[in-house]
């Protein structure tokens, strides 16, 4: 890069106005060189070729190509091949360029001249040594307090902050107590997989599953006629309503109504309709009109016929979708003939109110992890599966309580719902996961020299810089596990799409793809109970508790990334469609 090239870049950017330009690059194909600008639209303007940074296939050559090396970009219609010869990002101060940044240097305008210096990367790029410790959840030496918790013979509440070893202790208790039938309940499939591996290493046996899956399975065993399909897309208002503690006060009235009107005392779906499909009962919960409308609409949709049921007379082969999914999935009738996961504890609460005996699997030892995320009816339903003389091991941390639909009000209420009023509590006191600076940031939210914060001015800089840092981490430690944690699932999905232009990442909204190595993009809720080497945390997080959970996943370091906007350019009359341009203006190859 020299001042002559910079002058040419300036001229091209001026000709591109009013388009916003983020970068400049040069490619060669079949001996022909082309200069292009990465911008907020794809078009030709005054002899300058613009390609949209987030949509145009050729933008991948800028983000992922190696200087001097050939690239091959697959599109729906053909493969774009060529060689990336040069590239640079540009920064603006008003209409004029203020900086040009190459892979190795930064050129900055000072008055009427350009000065350059070696490109400085954030401190976080230089890497830090891996912290000592095992990747296995049970491959640790227990401290005195942990050992005391493992040795406790009766039901126990284990408290402690993130990384203090609550889950580790709980799994060791499964091994030491050696009861005949053991159940381990966790919030996510990813944590269930981790716990299974840990128990295998200990040589211990237990059924390990998520709370939702287990409750629904047990409800289907206990109550006849429940739909075979579960609804996976109930909105927050519906979920919050069905977990509401005040529901238990309405159950006697519901039981009486169904017995009178439908001449049955058998608990089932009719009771769910009488409860959640009745406006006066929902009003009794103190719900707002909008919430009531959403719950009524969702409930009545669940009692409609599916497309397959409505057209049962049609040949079965003609009712199969190409992807094997239900014909109603993704349609307005997707909730037809479904049950919500949150319905299961309500059915068990109805059985308790009726003093009815129902068919249930019982266990001699039940472990409940992340108990702060469970609603009172769920906790009581779990306790109902404990055999006479059985033991409960309950682990949790109020600092990590993220789900406001759980109605968590503190450990006394949790103990009461589980029937653990007289059980002992052991609080763990030492972190074995996070370095001290990371734990300090998680608690306070104050960055430090060890927890670096970086802010990016535009989306192209975000992709280039974050991608370079992540690649640097992976080069230094090819076996590293890295989590990029966004505030919401929608933001995480968009961020994963953007980062994939520069580096291989996996979008995993439920945490299922978190593995021993590689980069995932996800949300804090999906990582409950899990740990990774490094965390990139998009700030500001959704809440202080989300910050705490996200940061404390890290065994090594946390990098704070401030993404000023995750929105793509608006499509306006001035900016064009942004998706394509006449072939005479810009040839994407």
N, C-alpha and C positions, 0 to 999 in steps of 0.2 A: 504494500500500500504506500502511495506517495501523494503529495499535494495535488498533482495533476489528476490522479484518479479520483481524489476527493472532490475536486472541482467538477469533474464529470458527473459524479453522483449528485452533487448539488443541483446541477443543471437538470438532470433527469427528474429529481424530486419536484423542482419548480414546474416542470412541464406536466407532472402528474396531478397538480392541484385541480380541484379541491380534494382529491383522494388523500387519505392519510397513509403515509408510507412508513413501514416498520423496518425494512431491510432491503439490501441490494445484493444481487448475486449474478454470477456469470457461469453459463454452461456451454459445453461444446458437444455437437452431435454431427457425426459424419463430416468433420472438418469445418463445420460452421459454428461460429461463436454467437451466443445470444446473451444480451444483458437484460435482466429482468428486475422488477421491483416487487417486493412482497408488500401487499397493501390491503385495504379494507374492501377491495372489489377486484374483479377480473375484467380487464378491458384494455383497449389500446387508446392512447391519448397523446397526440402530437408526436408520434413516432416512438413513444415509450410504451413498453409492454408491462402491464401490471397483472399479477396473479394474486388471487385472494388467499390470505394466509391460512384460513381455516377450512377452505373447501377445495381449492384447486389442487389436483394431484401433483403437479410439479412443485408445489411448496414442500413436499417431502424431501426433495433433493436438497433444499436449503437446510432443513432441520436435521436430517439423518445422514446426509451424504458426507463422505470424507474427501477433503481437498485432494485433487489430483487423481481420485479414484473413480472408476465408472459406477453408475447407479442404474438400477432397473426398477421401475415403479409400475406395479400392476394396476390397471384400471379395468372397468367392465368391458371395454372394447379392444384394448391393445396394451402393449407394454411400452412405457416411455423409457428410452435408454439414452445415456449420454455420460458426460464426465463433468463433475463439479470443479470449476477452475478457481473461483474466488467467491467470498461472501463476507458481508459485514452488516451489522445492525446499525441503525441510525437513530439519533435522538434529536428532538426539536426544542428550540426556544422560540415560541411563536412561529412565524413562517420560515425561519432560517434554521439550518442544521446547527446543532450545538456540539454534537459528538458523533464520531464514527468508530465502531468497535469491531475489530477483527478477532480471530481466535487467539491471537498472541499480543495484541496491542490496543491501546485506546488513544484515539486522536481527539483532542479537545480544542474548540475555537477559543482563542484569547485575542480579543480585539479583532484585528484583520488577519491574524496569522493562525496557523494550526500547529499545535505542539503534541508530541506523542510520548507515551511511557509504556512500559510493559503492562499488560493487562493484569489487574489485581482481582483475584477471586475472593469471595467471602472466606473468612477464617475457617468456616465450617468445611470448606473444600479440602483443606489440607489433611483432614482425617485425624482420628484419634485411635489409640490402640484399643483392641477389644478388652473388655473388662473380664476378669477371671470369673468363671462360673460355668455351670453345665446348662445345656439346652433342655435336658430332661426335667420334667416337673417333679420327679421323685428322687432324682440322683443328687441328693444334697445330704449334708450332715445336719441333723436337727439340733437346734440350740436347746437350752434347758427348758424354756417355756414351751416350745413346740413339743418337746419330748413328753412334758407333763400332760399336754393336751392329748397326745396319742395314747398315753397310758390310762387316761380317765375311762372308767368302766361304764358309766351311765350316760344318759343323754347330755349333750353339751352344745353351748353356743360359743362359736369361735369368732372373735372380732379382730380386726386389724386392717391397717391401710394396705394399699396396693403393693404387691411385691413382698409382703410380710410372711407369706407361706400358708395362707388359710387353706387353699385347695390341696396343697401338698400334705398338710396335717390330716385333712379329711380322708385322703386316699390312704395314708398310712394307718388311719384308724380302721378302715375296711380290712386291711391286712391283719392288724393285731387282734381286733375283736373277733374276727373269723366266724361271723354268724352264718347260718345256713343260707338265708336268702337276703341278698344285699341289693339296694337300689341307689343309684347316684343320679340326682336330678340337677341339670344345669340349664342356663338360659339359651345357649346357641349350639348348633351342630358342630361348630369348630371346636368349642370347648369340650364337647362330648368326646370328640376324636382324641383330643389331648389327654383326657382322663382315661380313656380306654388304653392308650399306650402306656400311661403311667401305671395302671393296675396290672397290665401284662408284665411290665418290668418288675413289679413287686411280687408277681406270682399270685395275685389276688383275683377273686372272681366277683363280678357284680354286673347287674344290668345297668347300662349307662345310656341315658337318653335326655331329651329336652323336656322341660315341664309341660309345654304345650302338647307335644306328641303323646306323652304318657297319659295326661289327663283325658285327652280325647279318646285314646285307645281304651282306657278304663271305663269311660262313659258309655262307649259302644257295647262293652261287655255287660254293663249294669242295666242299661235302659234300651229296650227293644225299639226298632223302627227309626233309628237315627240315620240321617243321610250318609251315604258313603263318601261324599265329597265335602271337604272343608273349604270355607271361604278364606282366601289368603289376602283379600284386599278390602277388608272392613276399614272404614276411616277412623280417625282418632276419636271422634265424638261417639261412635258406636262402641268402640273398645272401652272408653272411659265409663260409659253408662253401664255396660255389662259387668264391670268390675266394682261398681259403686257399693260401698259397705252397707248403705241403707236399703239395698235390695232385700236383705234378709228380713226386714220388717214387713215386707209386702207378701211374703210367701204363703202365710196361712190363708190370706184372702184369695190368692191365686188357686191354692189347692181346693178351697171350698167352691169357688166358681166353676172350675173344671169338673169337679165331682157332680155338681148340680146340673150343669148345662150339657155335659157330654156323657154323664153317667159312667164315669170311670175314675178310679183312684190310681191307676197305673201311671206312673210319672213318665213323661215323654215330651214330644214336641208341642203338644197342645198347651202345655204349661208355659213354654217359651213364648208362644204366640199370645197367650193371655197376659203375659207379663210385659213383653217388649213391643207388642202390637196394640197396646191399649193407652191412649193418650192420657186419661185421668191418672193412671198409675205412674206414668212417666212424669207427670206434673207433680206428683207426690214426692218425687226425688229432688224437686227443686231445680229441674233442668230448664234451660232457656228454650224459647220457641224454636230457634234454628236447630238446636241439638235434637229436640223432640221430633221435628220433621225428618231429620236425617235418620234417626233410629227407626221411626215408623216405616219410612220408605225402604230401608235396608231389610227390616224384618219381613215386611209383606213380600218383598222380592224373593226372600228365601223360601217362601211357601208357594211359589209359582212352579209350574212344570218346566223342566228343561226342554230344549229343542228335541232331544232324543226321546223323551217321554211323550211329548206332544205328537211326534211323528213315528210312534212305535209301530204303526201299521206299514211303514215304508221299509223296503229292503235294507237290512242292517249295513251292508257294504256302502250304501249311498249316504249313510249318516256318519261316516268317518272323515275327519279332517285329514289333510295331507300330512300335517305334523304330528298326528296322533293325539292332539289335545281335544278337550270337549268343544263341541260346536258353539257353546255359549261363552267360552273364554274370550275375554277382551271385548265383549259385547254388553249392551245394557242388561241382558239377562244372565250375566255371569254368576250372580249370587243365587240363581234358581236352584231349589232343592239342595241347599248347603247348610252346614252347621258351622258356627264360629267356634274357635278354640275357647273363647271366653264363656261359651254356653255350658261347657262341661262342669266347672265348679258350681254353676248355678243349679244344675240338675242334682248334683250331690247335696247341695244345700236344701233343695226341695225334699230329698229323701230324709235328711235329718229332721226337717220340720215335721214331716209326716211320721217320723219314727219307723220308717220302712227299712227292712233289711234288703240290701242289694248285693249282687254277686260282685266280689272284688278280689283282686290279687293282694295278698298281704306279704309283708316283708319283716325280717327280724332286725334289719339295720337300714335306715334311710338317711342318705346324705342329701342335704339341700344346700346348694352353692348359690351365691349371689342372692341371698334371701331377701335383701332390701328391695328387690324388683318384683316381689310377688304380692298380690292383693290378699286381703284377709280370707276370702272364700277359697282361694287357691291353697293357701297354707293349711286351712282346716281340712280341705279335701285330701291333701297329702298326708296329714297326720292320721286320717281315717284309714289309711292302708297299713298302719303299723300294727304288727301282731302283738298279742298280750306278752308283756315283758320285753318288747322290742326297744331299740335304741335309736334316737334321732341325733344326727350330727348336723348342725346348722352353721353355715359360715356366711359372713357378710361384712359390709363396710358402708356406713351411712354416707361417707364422702363420695362414694361411687353410685349413689342413687340417682338414676337418670330419667326413669319413666314416671311421669306424673300421673299416669293412669293407674299406678299401683296403690295409691293412697297410703304410702308409707308414712307413719307418724312417729316412728321410733321403735326401739327394740322391746320395750315393755308390751306394746300392742302385738308385735310379731310373736313374742313368747306366748302371749295369751292365745293367739289364733292357733298356735301349734300345740298348746297344752304343755308348755315348758316353763310354767311359772316358777317352779322350784328347782329347775335345772341350773347347773353351775355355768358361769361364763368365764372364759379365759381370753384375755386380750393379748395378742402378739405385739411385740414392741420394736422389732428391728427389721429394716428393709434388706432383702437379699437380691433385689433386682436392679433398682435404679441407683446410679451414682448420686452422691449428695446434691450436686448442683441441679440435677434433673428433678429430684424430689422437692427441692426448695422452690423451683419454678412451679411445679405442679401445685404446690400448696399456696403460693403467693401470687403467681402470675407475673412476676417481675423478671424480665430477661437479665442475663448476666454475660460475662465473658465466655462462660461455658455453654450458655443457651442463646445462640445468635438469632437475631431477627433481621430478615431481609425484606425490602419492599420493592416491587417492580412496577414500572410505569405503564407497561403495555403488555398484552398477552404474548407477543412474540418473545419479549425479554423473559417473561415467565417460563416459557417452554425451553428456551435456550439455556438459561441459567440453572433452573431446577434440573433439567435433563443432564447438564454437565456435572452438577454436584452428585446426582445419583449415579451417574456413570463412574465418577471418580471413586465413590464409595465402593461400588461393585468391583472396580479394577483393583482396589486396595485389598478387598476381602471378597473374593468370588462366592464364598459361601454365606454371605450376609443375608439376613432377612430384614426388609425395610417396609414400613407402612407409611403411606401418605394419607393423612387423616383429614377429611373435609367436614364442614359443619352439617351438611345434609346429604342425603343419597343423591339428589339431583345434581348438586355441586360436584360430588365425587365422580359421578358418571361423566360429566362434562370435562372435568379435570383429567380423568383417565384418557378420554378421547384425545385431549390436547397433548398430554405427555407422550402418548403412544407415537406421535410424530417423530419424537427424538429418541425414545428409549422403550424397551419392552416392559410394559406394566400390565397388571391384571386388575380389572375392576371386580370387586367382590363385596357387594352390599351387605351380605350376611356373614362375612368373614370366613366362608368355607374354603377359600383359596389360600389362606394364610398357611405357609409351609415353612420348611426349614431354611429355604433360600429364595431370593427373588424379591420383586417389588410389587406390592399390592396397593390399590387405592380404595379406601373404604371410609367408614364412619366409626366414631368411638363406640357406639352401642354394639357394633359387630365384634369388637375386640375384647369384650368383657372376659376377664380371666386369662387372656392370652398375653404373650410377650414376644417382642421382636428385638433385633439388635438396635435399629435406628428408627426414629420417628421424624417425619416431616409433618408439622402441624400447621394447617391453614388457619390463620387468625384473622379476625377474632373468632373464637369458637362459639358454639351455641350458648354455652353457659360456663360458669366457673367449674361446675362438676364435670362437664364434658372436657374442659381443659385438663382437669385432674386425671380423668380416666385415660385420655389420649396420651398425655405426657408420660404417665407411669407405665405405659407398655414398653418403654425403652430400657434395654439393658446397657446401652452405651451412650447415646446422645440424642438430643432433640434439636431440630432446626425449625424456627418459626418463619413462616412464609406468609406475607401479606399480599393477597391477590386483590388488586384494587377493583377489578370487575371480572366476573365470569360470563358476562353477556357477550354474545356475538354482535357484530355490527348490525345496526338496524337497516332494513332494506327500504330505501327511500328513492324518490324520483332522482335525486342527485347522485346516489351511490349505485344505482342500477340494481339488477337482480342479484349480482354477486356470484351467481352460479355458473354463468357461461358468458361468452361474448361471441360476436360474429367471427367466423373463421378468418376473415380478412383483417380483423383487428388483432387477435391473439391466437396463435396456434399453441395449445397446451403442451405439445411435444418439444 
